[in-house]
Amino acid sequence: MQDFSLIPVGTKTYRVRTSGFESTTNRKDSTPASGKTILEELNFETSTVQVPKAALGLLIGKRGANLIKLRSETGAKILVPKLEDPSDLITITGTAESVTQAKQRIEEVVEEALNNLPPTHFLMFSLADTYFHKKVNEFCDQVKGLRPSGFDPRMLSHVNSLHITIGMLRLNSTEDVSAAGKLLNELLANVHDCVQAKPLLIKLAGLSIMDENTVNTNVLYARVEESEADGRLMGLIGKSTDLLSLVDLLRMRFKEAGYLRDTHQTFKIHATLINSKYASTGERTAFDSTSIMRELGETNFGTVKLSEIRLAKRALDKNMEYVCESKILLP
């Protein structure tokens, strides 16, 4: 049986026969006798595929089962970087047909994996306002005093993390994060045009829940209304307002770029105050919001000037603020 070594040269791979040689240490001269080094071109090619780290687990499978099967079915040599390796490139070597087949299969696996992953980032309006924070802290103290069934104080939003979500994003690499931040900054002029270069004021008043039943509530939020500079109420969000138009613009542009996660759910502009998942380490437990809605349902949290739009990571820093990747300032 003959032995061969695969030698990559540029985008080609060559097979070198290594059997039939005598060791030069056992010969008086280095002139080959019966065995000459023969270089055979196999028409092999090498290609790379970028695979986000988040999708590597599904591609490899338990104990490498998926990767072994993929190699066997395509006949390609597939090299996957280690999880601690900063590179996210998978190298594929083989015939043109096997490389093409392997790339298609890998892309299918990656798409499936990413579709099942939760969002990594989100666009938001920051609600950094001293008076609003004071009113929210008062509200939190009142909720604790009511002691609702199933309620855990950890469900309360920290004032530093208060925000209005514009859209959930899935950014799978540092390149995606940079590109999304660049897109946000490129939209600055459009954003200012959308709000007619005027300050955007909102009024946060009244409570609502995401659920149908107050007895089993997971999310309770403050309703958002838009106000003009003189404080005159413009109407509940859902009508034709500068705020709604701005949100629609941002969601459309980030969806077109492939970053916005489209859940096909009705979008509500709101400020979350209580969320059962904040206190959950596994399956979330609902709480009874009946007493909260009865006693505090008409709470007026005041007017807030929206000062900036942030691209934030879904992670809190030591100050309980969402980690900001990029931002633009509003008029």
C-alpha positions in Angstrom: 0.0 0.0 0.0 1.3 3.5 -0.9 1.4 6.3 1.6 0.7 9.9 0.7 0.9 13.3 2.3 -1.4 16.2 1.4 0.5 19.4 0.7 -1.5 22.7 0.4 -0.1 25.1 -2.2 -2.1 28.3 -2.5 -5.7 27.3 -3.2 -4.6 23.9 -4.5 -3.7 20.8 -2.6 -1.2 18.3 -3.9 -0.6 14.7 -2.9 3.0 13.6 -2.4 3.9 9.9 -2.4 6.1 9.2 0.6 6.5 5.4 0.3 9.2 3.8 -1.8 12.0 6.0 -0.4 15.1 5.0 1.5 16.1 7.0 4.4 19.1 9.2 3.6 20.6 8.3 6.9 21.1 4.7 5.6 22.5 5.7 2.2 26.0 6.8 1.2 24.6 9.4 -1.1 21.3 11.2 -1.5 20.6 10.1 -5.0 17.2 8.4 -5.2 17.3 4.9 -6.7 14.0 3.2 -7.4 11.8 5.7 -5.7 11.5 9.2 -6.9 9.5 11.9 -5.2 6.4 12.2 -7.4 4.0 15.2 -7.1 0.5 14.5 -8.1 -2.1 17.2 -8.5 -5.4 15.9 -7.3 -7.6 18.9 -8.4 -8.3 19.5 -4.7 -9.3 22.9 -3.5 -9.5 24.7 -0.2 -12.2 27.1 0.9 -13.3 28.8 4.1 -16.7 29.5 5.6 -17.4 32.0 8.4 -19.3 30.4 11.2 -20.3 32.4 14.3 -19.2 30.8 17.6 -22.8 30.6 18.7 -23.5 28.1 15.9 -20.4 25.9 16.3 -22.0 23.7 19.0 -24.8 22.6 16.7 -22.4 22.1 13.8 -20.0 19.9 15.8 -22.8 18.0 17.7 -22.5 15.8 20.8 -19.0 14.3 20.9 -18.5 15.6 17.4 -21.2 13.3 15.9 -22.6 16.0 13.5 -19.2 16.9 12.2 -18.1 13.3 11.7 -21.3 12.6 9.7 -20.8 15.8 7.6 -17.3 14.7 6.7 -18.4 11.2 5.8 -21.3 12.3 3.7 -19.5 15.0 1.7 -16.0 13.4 1.6 -14.4 16.7 2.4 -11.8 17.4 5.1 -13.4 20.0 7.5 -11.3 21.7 10.1 -13.2 23.6 12.8 -11.4 26.1 15.1 -11.4 25.5 18.8 -13.9 27.5 20.9 -11.1 29.5 22.5 -9.7 30.3 19.1 -10.6 33.9 18.1 -11.0 32.8 14.5 -14.5 31.9 13.2 -13.4 30.4 9.9 -13.9 26.8 9.0 -11.5 25.3 6.4 -12.8 22.9 3.9 -10.5 20.8 1.6 -11.5 18.4 -1.1 -12.8 18.1 -4.7 -14.8 21.0 -6.0 -18.0 19.0 -5.7 -17.3 17.9 -2.1 -16.3 21.4 -1.0 -19.4 22.9 -2.5 -21.6 20.3 -0.9 -19.9 20.8 2.5 -20.3 24.6 2.3 -24.0 24.2 1.5 -24.6 21.8 4.4 -22.7 24.0 6.8 -24.6 27.1 5.8 -27.9 25.3 6.3 -26.8 24.2 9.8 -25.7 27.7 10.7 -29.0 29.3 9.5 -30.9 26.8 11.6 -28.8 27.4 14.7 -29.0 31.2 14.4 -32.8 31.2 13.9 -33.1 29.4 17.2 -30.8 31.7 19.1 -32.1 34.5 21.3 -31.4 38.1 20.4 -27.9 39.4 21.4 -28.6 43.2 21.3 -31.4 45.7 21.0 -32.1 49.2 20.0 -33.6 51.4 22.7 -34.5 54.8 24.0 -32.7 55.4 27.3 -34.9 56.7 30.1 -32.2 58.4 32.1 -34.3 61.1 33.9 -33.9 62.0 37.6 -37.6 62.7 38.2 -38.7 59.6 36.4 -36.3 57.5 38.4 -37.6 59.0 41.6 -41.2 58.2 40.7 -40.3 54.6 39.7 -38.5 54.1 43.0 -41.6 55.3 44.8 -43.7 52.9 42.7 -41.4 50.0 43.6 -41.7 50.7 47.3 -45.5 50.8 47.0 -45.5 47.4 45.1 -43.4 45.8 47.9 -45.9 47.1 50.4 -48.8 45.5 48.6 -47.0 42.1 48.8 -48.7 40.6 45.7 -49.0 36.8 45.5 -46.0 35.3 43.6 -44.2 38.6 43.5 -40.4 38.7 44.1 -38.6 42.0 44.5 -36.0 40.9 42.0 -38.7 41.2 39.4 -38.5 45.0 39.6 -36.5 46.9 36.9 -33.5 48.8 38.2 -33.9 52.5 37.4 -30.5 52.5 35.6 -31.8 49.9 33.2 -35.1 51.5 32.4 -35.7 52.0 28.6 -38.1 51.8 25.7 -37.3 48.9 23.4 -37.2 49.8 19.7 -36.3 46.4 18.3 -34.5 43.1 19.2 -31.4 42.4 17.2 -29.2 39.4 16.5 -25.6 40.3 15.9 -23.5 37.2 15.5 -20.0 38.6 15.3 -17.9 41.6 16.2 -18.2 42.6 12.6 -22.0 42.6 12.9 -21.8 44.8 16.0 -19.6 47.3 14.2 -21.8 47.3 11.1 -24.9 47.8 13.1 -23.3 50.7 15.0 -22.2 52.2 11.8 -25.8 51.9 10.4 -27.2 53.6 13.5 -24.8 56.6 13.0 -25.6 56.8 9.3 -29.3 57.2 10.2 -28.7 60.3 12.4 -29.9 62.8 9.7 -33.0 60.7 9.0 -33.8 60.5 12.7 -33.6 64.2 13.1 -35.8 64.7 10.1 -38.3 62.3 11.4 -38.8 64.2 14.7 -38.6 67.6 12.8 -35.4 68.5 14.6 -37.5 69.1 17.8 -37.1 67.6 21.3 -39.1 64.4 21.6 -41.0 64.3 24.9 -43.0 61.4 26.2 -45.4 61.0 29.1 -45.4 57.8 31.0 -48.7 57.4 32.7 -50.8 54.4 33.7 -50.0 50.7 33.9 -50.8 47.8 31.6 -49.8 44.1 31.5 -48.7 41.9 28.6 -50.8 39.0 29.8 -54.5 38.4 29.5 -55.0 37.6 33.1 -53.9 39.8 36.1 -53.7 36.6 38.3 -50.9 35.2 36.1 -48.8 38.2 35.0 -45.2 38.1 33.7 -44.7 41.6 32.4 -46.2 44.9 33.8 -45.3 48.1 32.1 -45.8 51.9 32.1 -47.8 53.2 29.1 -46.2 55.7 26.8 -47.8 58.8 25.5 -46.2 61.5 23.4 -46.2 65.2 24.4 -45.3 68.4 22.6 -42.8 70.8 24.2 -45.7 72.7 25.9 -46.8 69.5 27.6 -50.0 69.1 25.6 -50.9 65.5 25.2 -50.7 64.3 21.7 -52.4 60.9 22.2 -51.5 57.3 22.9 -48.8 55.7 20.9 -50.4 53.8 18.0 -51.6 57.0 16.2 -49.6 59.0 13.7 -46.9 60.5 15.9 -43.3 61.5 15.6 -42.3 58.7 18.0 -44.1 56.0 16.2 -42.7 57.2 12.8 -39.2 57.2 14.3 -39.6 53.6 15.6 -41.0 52.4 12.3 -38.0 54.0 10.5 -35.4 52.3 12.7 -37.1 48.9 12.7 -37.4 49.0 8.9 -33.8 49.9 8.3 -32.4 47.4 10.7 -34.7 44.7 9.3 -33.5 45.4 5.8 -29.9 45.0 7.0 -30.8 41.6 8.4 -30.2 42.5 12.1 -33.8 43.0 13.4 -35.4 39.9 14.8 -38.9 39.6 13.4 -41.1 37.6 15.8 -44.4 38.5 13.9 -45.8 39.7 17.3 -47.6 42.9 17.7 -45.1 45.6 18.7 -45.9 47.8 21.7 -44.0 50.9 22.8 -43.7 50.6 26.5 -41.4 50.8 29.5 -41.2 47.6 31.5 -41.3 48.0 35.3 -41.8 44.4 36.4 -40.7 41.3 34.6 -40.9 37.8 36.2 -37.9 36.6 34.2 -35.6 38.9 36.2 -36.1 36.7 39.2 -35.9 33.4 37.3 -33.0 31.1 37.0 -35.0 28.5 35.1 -38.7 28.4 34.4 -40.3 31.8 35.1 -43.0 32.1 37.8 -45.9 34.5 37.2 -47.2 36.9 39.8 -50.7 38.3 40.7 -50.9 41.9 39.5 -54.5 42.4 40.6 -53.7 44.6 43.6 -51.1 46.5 41.7 -53.5 47.4 38.9 -56.2 48.3 41.4 -54.1 50.5 43.7 -51.5 51.9 41.3 -53.0 51.5 37.8 -53.2 55.2 37.2 -49.8 56.2 38.4 -48.3 59.2 36.6 -44.6 58.9 36.2 -44.2 62.3 34.6 -42.7 63.5 31.3 -39.3 62.4 30.0 -37.2 64.0 27.2 -35.8 61.2 25.0 -32.2 62.2 24.6 -30.5 59.3 22.8 -30.9 56.1 20.9 -28.6 53.3 21.9 -27.5 50.0 20.4 -27.1 48.0 23.6 -25.9 44.5 24.5 -28.4 42.3 26.4 -26.1 42.4 29.4 -25.9 44.7 32.4 -22.7 46.4 33.7 -21.8 46.9 37.3 -24.1 50.0 37.5 -27.0 47.9 36.3 -27.0 49.7 32.9 -27.2 47.8 29.6 -23.8 47.8 27.9 -23.9 50.4 25.2 -22.2 49.5 21.9 -23.1 52.7 20.0 -25.5 55.6 20.3 -26.8 58.7 18.6 -28.1 61.9 20.2 -31.6 63.2 19.6 -32.4 67.0 19.2 
